[in-house]
Amino acid sequence: MNDTIPSREMLIDGRFRDAGETRPVINPATGEAFAEVALADAAMTAEAIAAARRAQPAWGALAPLERAGYMRRIAAAIRSEAEAYARLIVREQGKPINEARGEVDGAAGFFDFFAEYARRIQGEILPSDHAGEQIWIQRVPIGVVGAIIPWNYPFALVARKVAPALIAGDTIVLKSHEDTPLSALAMARIFQAAGLPAGVVNILTGTGAVVGEALCNSADLDLITMTGSVPTGKRIMGNAAKNLTPVSLELGGKAPFIVMADSDVDMAVRSAVTSRYMNCGQVCICNERTYVERSVYDEFVEKFVAASKALRIGDPMEDSTDLGPKISRAELEKVEARVAEAVGEGAEIVIGGGRPENPPHPGGFYYSPTVITGVRPGMGILKSEVFGPVVPIMPFDSFDEAVSHANDGRYGLSAYLFTNDIAKIMRTVNEVAFGEIYVNRVGPESLQGFHVGYHDSGLGGDDGSHGLETYLRKKTVYVNYSGAPTSALMPYGG
């Protein structure tokens, strides 16, 4: 891959297409534009959907092993230039290079993992109520998929949507986020080089107001899958309802991180730091609110603050950098507003609370690691997603109280528990209303798991065999080989 991505061209029906209107791509570390990206319009979106519709029957008719062959070539192509892709992610998204390398490896892993399902998409044969007959339930492609991804993992999330669609026999139209389009365009070139037939994967760059709306209002999609914010997810669901289009929505999170006194406090501190600050806190499963049993609260806060102070804010291209910038000025200002609100409600800033005095670049969107104490239930900082390097820490006196705090909110994606008490572990499994629970460890989630949220964190889900089900539908076939006329088989003579 060259360092320069032909950013004004998007993949539609096997060809790279330009568009007249463009948008700058900003490097979050410097605040400066370094590329221009084309903006698709509604007509181009419709062309991409039509191309996917034309391509789907032939793609779905291929033997799954043939589809898996394409996917393995894609995975190999990603790994062959992994460092270049990682550097591209850093330039447009701002995460530290070591995290970007992990993202690239994860993207390749999605294609390898789902390629293994070439021999694992199973149907069922059921006994009939009648002699000389069988009932088959087949899993077949859902058809044409519309996918919308956010900016926090711009390379891996392309893979997370495309890989299961490909092995299922679906075709797909994917819209990248406006702030991070170049990773998706790099993936588009990988798909083309792997020889995917025209129209099987289409990659669009453009705005949500134009491309997103056109996708979600289309009557020619069979599934809409989206990762992003709660307001956007609700709008998508409303639009999709007009055509009864199924949706799978992975939305926001406000993960509680519970630390019991019987846990290994040092391990809990290290884990809490990792979970809060990875990708500058811009992860839906991040530690968004930390609850610590009172007897170890002071020890935990002291060690967490020390670890936070030790983090190196730096140029995300450098291996020694722990914390890069926020994705954009707008997102930076959202974090500032959340912290100001918390202070206004009586919370106390222990460290951080603003932009660093000497950022790596004066125009970058950096925010210092921030620890907040003195928080109380009901405060906005415990309710609203921060999506930045800010962590409120609150003590509790009993496990019942901790469970109540964890469940106090509309989000239900990920939750964390650190304890060595099996009874508390099982109570958490049974009583904490979140789709993912991590016990004595933090994310990321595994490919074979199921990434699913409750409440405002969405519906549907990604990954593993359960995520793959989203991209398939069931077809029931009644096969009568008895030679008897159908009317003779009706149970009530009707």
C-alpha positions in Angstrom: 0.0 0.0 0.0 1.3 3.5 -0.8 1.2 6.1 1.9 -1.2 8.1 -0.3 -4.7 6.7 -0.6 -6.7 7.8 -3.7 -9.2 9.2 -1.3 -11.5 10.8 -3.8 -12.6 7.4 -5.2 -15.1 5.0 -3.6 -15.9 1.4 -4.6 -19.2 0.9 -6.4 -20.0 -2.2 -8.5 -16.3 -3.2 -8.8 -15.1 0.2 -10.0 -13.6 3.1 -8.2 -15.8 6.2 -8.6 -15.1 9.8 -8.0 -17.6 12.4 -6.8 -17.5 16.2 -7.2 -18.0 17.3 -3.6 -15.2 16.6 -1.1 -14.5 16.8 2.6 -11.1 17.2 4.4 -9.7 14.4 6.5 -8.1 15.8 9.7 -5.1 14.4 11.5 -6.3 14.5 15.2 -2.7 14.7 16.4 -2.1 18.0 14.6 -5.5 19.3 13.8 -4.5 19.7 10.2 -6.0 18.4 7.0 -3.9 15.9 5.1 -6.3 14.4 2.5 -9.6 15.1 0.8 -12.4 12.5 0.5 -15.3 12.3 -1.9 -18.8 12.6 -0.7 -21.3 10.3 -2.3 -24.8 11.5 -2.9 -28.2 9.6 -2.7 -28.0 8.6 -6.4 -24.6 7.0 -5.9 -25.9 5.2 -2.8 -28.8 3.8 -4.9 -26.3 2.6 -7.5 -24.3 0.8 -4.9 -27.4 -0.9 -3.5 -28.5 -1.9 -7.0 -25.1 -3.3 -7.8 -25.2 -5.4 -4.6 -28.7 -6.6 -5.5 -27.5 -7.8 -8.9 -24.4 -9.5 -7.5 -26.1 -11.3 -4.6 -27.7 -14.3 -6.4 -24.4 -15.5 -8.0 -22.4 -14.8 -4.8 -24.9 -16.6 -2.7 -24.9 -19.6 -5.1 -21.1 -20.1 -4.7 -20.0 -23.0 -2.5 -19.1 -21.6 0.9 -15.6 -22.9 0.5 -15.2 -20.7 -2.6 -16.3 -17.7 -0.6 -13.9 -18.6 2.2 -11.1 -18.7 -0.4 -11.6 -15.0 -1.1 -11.7 -14.2 2.6 -8.4 -16.0 3.3 -6.8 -13.9 0.5 -8.2 -10.8 2.1 -6.7 -11.7 5.5 -3.3 -12.5 3.9 -3.4 -9.1 2.1 -4.1 -7.3 5.3 -1.2 -8.9 7.1 1.2 -8.4 4.2 1.1 -4.6 4.7 0.0 -4.5 8.3 2.4 -1.7 9.3 1.3 0.6 6.5 -2.4 0.1 7.4 -1.6 0.7 11.1 0.1 4.0 10.2 -2.9 5.0 8.1 -5.2 4.4 11.1 -3.1 6.6 13.3 -3.1 9.4 10.8 -6.8 9.6 10.5 -8.0 8.4 13.9 -5.2 9.2 16.3 -4.8 6.1 18.4 -1.3 5.1 19.4 0.5 3.0 16.8 0.7 -0.1 19.1 -3.1 -0.1 19.4 -3.4 0.5 15.6 -1.3 -2.6 15.0 -3.7 -4.6 17.1 -6.6 -3.3 15.2 -5.1 -4.4 11.9 -4.4 -7.8 13.2 -8.0 -8.0 14.5 -9.3 -7.1 11.1 -7.4 -9.9 9.5 -8.7 -12.2 12.2 -12.3 -11.5 11.4 -11.8 -12.8 7.8 -9.9 -15.9 9.0 -12.5 -16.7 11.7 -15.6 -16.4 9.6 -14.0 -18.3 6.7 -14.0 -21.3 9.1 -17.8 -21.3 8.9 -17.6 -22.5 5.3 -18.4 -26.0 6.7 -20.3 -24.9 9.8 -23.5 -23.2 8.6 -25.9 -25.9 9.5 -29.5 -26.6 8.8 -32.0 -29.0 10.5 -34.0 -32.0 9.5 -37.2 -32.5 11.5 -39.6 -35.4 11.6 -42.9 -34.7 9.9 -46.4 -35.4 11.3 -46.9 -37.6 8.2 -45.2 -40.7 6.8 -43.1 -40.1 3.7 -42.3 -36.6 4.5 -39.4 -34.5 6.0 -39.2 -30.9 7.2 -36.0 -29.1 6.4 -35.0 -25.8 8.0 -32.2 -24.2 6.0 -30.0 -21.2 6.8 -29.8 -19.0 3.7 -28.3 -15.6 2.9 -30.3 -12.7 4.2 -29.5 -10.8 0.9 -28.2 -7.3 0.7 -26.7 -5.7 3.8 -26.3 -2.0 4.5 -23.6 -1.3 7.1 -22.7 1.9 8.9 -19.6 2.1 11.0 -18.2 4.7 13.5 -14.7 6.3 13.7 -13.2 4.6 16.7 -12.1 1.4 14.9 -12.2 2.4 11.2 -10.3 -0.5 9.9 -11.5 -3.4 12.1 -15.1 -2.5 11.9 -15.1 -2.8 8.2 -14.0 -6.4 8.7 -16.5 -7.0 11.5 -19.4 -6.2 9.1 -18.0 -7.5 5.8 -16.6 -10.8 6.9 -19.8 -12.5 8.2 -21.7 -11.1 5.3 -19.4 -12.7 2.8 -19.4 -16.2 4.3 -23.2 -16.0 4.7 -23.5 -15.3 0.9 -24.7 -11.8 1.3 -23.6 -8.7 -0.5 -23.0 -5.4 1.3 -22.9 -1.6 0.9 -20.8 -0.1 3.7 -20.7 3.6 4.7 -17.5 4.7 6.5 -17.6 7.5 9.0 -17.0 11.0 7.7 -14.0 11.6 10.0 -12.2 8.3 9.2 -12.9 7.3 5.6 -9.4 6.3 4.5 -9.2 3.0 6.3 -12.4 1.8 4.6 -11.0 2.9 1.2 -7.8 1.0 1.9 -9.9 -2.0 2.6 -11.8 -1.4 -0.6 -8.6 -1.8 -2.5 -7.9 -5.0 -0.7 -11.3 -6.4 -1.7 -10.7 -5.5 -5.3 -7.2 -7.0 -5.3 -8.6 -10.2 -3.8 -10.8 -10.6 -6.9 -14.2 -10.2 -5.3 -16.9 -10.1 -8.0 -18.2 -6.6 -8.9 -21.0 -5.5 -6.5 -20.3 -8.0 -3.7 -18.7 -5.3 -1.5 -19.4 -1.6 -2.1 -17.6 1.1 0.0 -19.1 4.6 0.2 -17.8 7.7 1.8 -20.1 10.5 2.7 -22.3 12.0 5.4 -24.9 10.4 7.5 -27.4 13.0 6.5 -27.1 11.9 2.8 -25.6 8.4 2.5 -26.8 7.2 5.8 -30.4 8.4 5.2 -30.4 6.9 1.7 -29.3 3.6 3.0 -31.7 3.4 5.9 -34.7 4.5 3.8 -34.0 2.1 1.0 -36.6 -0.6 0.4 -33.9 -2.7 -1.4 -31.9 -3.7 1.7 -32.5 -6.9 3.6 -30.6 -5.9 6.8 -29.1 -2.7 8.3 -26.2 -3.2 10.7 -24.8 -0.2 12.5 -22.3 0.5 15.2 -22.5 4.0 16.7 -24.4 6.4 18.9 -27.8 5.9 20.6 -29.5 8.9 18.8 -28.3 7.7 15.4 -29.4 4.1 16.2 -32.9 5.2 17.1 -33.1 7.3 13.9 -31.9 4.3 11.8 -34.5 2.0 13.5 -37.3 4.5 12.8 -36.3 4.8 9.1 -35.9 1.0 8.7 -39.3 0.4 10.2 -41.0 2.0 7.2 -39.8 -0.9 5.1 -39.8 -3.5 7.9 -36.0 -3.9 7.3 -34.3 -5.9 10.1 -31.7 -4.0 12.1 -28.7 -4.9 14.2 -27.5 -2.0 16.4 -24.5 -1.9 18.6 -24.8 1.5 20.4 -23.2 3.3 23.3 -22.0 2.0 26.7 -21.5 3.2 30.2 -19.6 0.2 31.6 -19.4 -0.1 35.4 -16.1 -1.4 36.8 -16.7 -3.0 40.2 -13.7 -3.7 42.5 -14.4 -5.8 45.6 -12.1 -5.7 48.7 -11.2 -9.4 48.2 -9.8 -8.9 44.7 -6.1 -8.4 43.7 -6.2 -4.6 43.9 -3.0 -4.1 41.9 -4.4 -6.2 39.1 -7.7 -4.3 39.3 -5.8 -1.0 39.0 -3.8 -2.1 36.0 -7.0 -3.4 34.4 -9.0 -0.3 35.1 -6.2 1.9 33.6 -6.1 -0.2 30.5 -9.9 -0.3 30.1 -10.3 3.4 30.7 -7.5 4.9 28.6 -7.2 2.5 25.6 -8.0 4.5 22.4 -8.1 7.6 24.5 -11.3 6.2 26.2 -13.1 6.1 22.8 -14.4 2.5 23.1 -17.9 1.5 23.8 -16.8 -1.2 26.4 -14.4 1.2 28.2 -14.5 1.5 32.0 -16.8 4.5 32.2 -17.5 4.5 35.9 -15.5 2.8 38.7 -17.0 1.5 41.9 -14.6 0.4 44.7 -15.5 -1.2 48.0 -14.8 1.4 50.7 -12.2 -0.6 52.7 -9.8 -0.5 49.6 -11.1 2.7 48.1 -8.3 5.0 49.2 -5.6 2.4 48.2 -7.2 1.9 44.8 -7.6 5.7 44.1 -4.0 6.3 45.1 -2.6 3.6 42.8 -5.0 4.5 40.0 -4.0 8.1 40.1 -0.3 7.2 40.1 -0.7 4.9 37.1 -2.7 7.7 35.3 0.1 10.2 35.9 2.6 7.8 34.5 0.9 7.6 31.1 2.8 9.3 28.3 0.7 11.7 26.2 2.6 11.8 22.9 2.8 11.6 19.1 0.6 8.5 18.4 3.1 7.4 15.7 5.7 6.8 18.5 5.9 3.4 20.2 6.4 5.0 23.6 3.1 6.8 23.5 0.3 5.6 25.8 -2.4 8.2 25.1 -3.1 9.9 21.8 -5.6 12.6 20.9 -9.4 12.6 20.7 -10.7 12.1 17.2 -11.9 15.7 16.7 -12.3 19.1 18.2 -16.1 18.5 18.6 -15.5 15.3 20.5 -12.8 17.0 22.6 -15.3 19.8 23.5 -17.9 17.1 24.5 -15.5 15.7 27.0 -14.8 19.2 28.4 -18.5 19.8 28.8 -19.0 16.5 30.7 -16.2 17.3 33.1 -17.4 20.9 33.6 -20.9 19.5 34.4 -19.5 17.1 37.0 -17.6 19.9 38.7 -20.7 22.0 38.7 -22.6 19.2 40.4 -19.9 19.1 43.2 -17.5 16.5 41.9 -13.7 16.9 42.5 -11.0 16.6 40.0 -8.0 14.7 41.4 -5.8 15.0 38.3 -6.3 16.3 34.8 -9.5 18.0 34.0 -8.4 19.8 30.8 -6.0 19.9 27.9 -2.3 19.3 28.6 -0.2 22.3 29.0 2.4 21.1 26.5 0.7 18.9 24.0 2.8 17.1 21.4 1.4 19.5 18.8 -0.5 22.7 19.7 -3.3 22.0 17.2 -3.9 18.4 18.3 -7.1 17.3 20.1 -5.4 16.1 23.3 -7.1 15.7 26.7 -5.3 14.8 29.9 -6.0 11.6 31.9 -8.6 12.8 34.4 -9.7 11.2 37.7 -12.9 12.5 39.4 -14.0 11.7 43.0 -16.7 13.1 45.2 -19.4 11.7 42.8 -22.8 10.7 43.8 -25.6 8.5 42.3 -27.6 10.5 39.7 -24.7 12.8 38.6 -24.4 13.2 34.8 -20.9 11.9 34.8 -22.3 8.5 36.0 -25.2 8.5 33.6 -24.0 9.9 30.2 -21.3 8.3 28.1 -18.0 10.3 28.3 -16.1 8.5 25.5 -12.8 10.1 26.7 -9.9 9.6 29.2 -12.1 10.6 32.2 -13.0 8.3 35.0 -15.3 8.9 38.0 -14.5 6.7 41.0 -17.1 6.2 43.8 -16.9 4.0 47.0 -19.6 1.6 48.1 -20.3 -0.4 51.2 -22.0 -3.6 50.1 -22.2 -5.8 47.1 -26.0 -5.1 46.9 -25.1 -1.4 46.6 -22.6 -2.1 43.9 -25.1 -4.1 41.8 -27.6 -1.3 42.2 -25.1 1.3 41.0 -24.2 -0.9 38.1 -27.8 -1.2 36.9 -28.6 2.4 37.5 -28.8 3.7 33.9 -30.1 3.1 30.4 -27.0 1.5 29.0 -26.4 -2.3 29.1 -23.3 -3.2 27.0 -20.3 -4.2 29.2 -19.7 -4.5 32.9 -16.6 -5.5 34.9 -16.2 -7.3 38.2 -13.0 -7.9 40.2 -13.5 -10.4 43.0 -12.3 -13.9 44.2 -15.7 -14.7 45.6 -17.6 -17.2 43.4 -20.9 -16.3 45.0 -20.5 -12.7 44.0 -19.4 -13.7 40.5 -22.6 -15.8 40.1 -24.8 -13.0 41.5 -23.3 -10.6 39.0 -24.0 -13.0 36.2 -27.6 -13.3 37.3 -28.3 -9.8 38.5 -26.2 -7.3 36.4 -28.3 -6.5 33.3 -25.5 -6.2 30.7 -24.9 -8.1 27.5 -21.2 -8.7 28.3 -19.7 -9.3 31.7 -16.0 -9.5 32.3 -14.8 -11.1 35.5 -11.2 -10.4 36.6 -10.2 -9.3 33.1 -11.0 -6.5 30.6 -11.7 -6.5 26.9 -11.4 -6.6 24.0 -14.1 -9.2 23.3 -13.2 -12.5 21.5 -14.1 -13.4 18.0 -16.0 -16.5 19.1 -18.0 -14.6 21.7 -21.2 -12.5 21.2 -20.9 -8.7 21.4 -24.4 -7.7 22.5 -26.0 -4.9 24.4 -29.2 -4.4 26.4 -31.5 -1.4 26.7 -30.0 1.7 25.0 -26.9 -0.2 24.0 -28.7 -1.7 21.1 -30.2 -4.9 19.8 -28.9 -7.7 17.7 -25.1 -8.2 18.0 -21.8 -9.0 16.5 -19.2 -11.9 16.5 -19.3 -15.6 16.8 -22.0 -18.0 15.6 -24.7 -15.8 17.2 -23.5 -12.7 15.3 -23.4 -14.7 12.1 -27.1 -15.5 12.5 -27.8 -11.8 11.9 -26.6 -12.3 8.3 -28.7 -15.4 7.7 -32.4 -16.1 7.5 -34.2 -19.4 7.8 -36.2 -21.1 5.1 -38.5 -24.0 6.0 -39.0 -26.7 3.3 -41.7 -29.5 3.5 -40.5 -32.4 1.4 -43.1 -35.1 0.7 -41.9 -38.2 -1.1 -44.8 -40.5 -0.2 -46.7 -40.1 -3.4 -49.9 -39.3 -1.5 -51.9 -36.2 -2.5 -51.4 -33.2 -0.3 -55.1 -33.1 0.7 -54.8 -36.5 2.2 -52.1 -35.2 4.6 -54.0 -32.3 6.0 -54.7 -33.1 9.7 -58.2 -31.7 9.7 -59.2 -32.4 6.1 -58.9 -28.8 5.2 
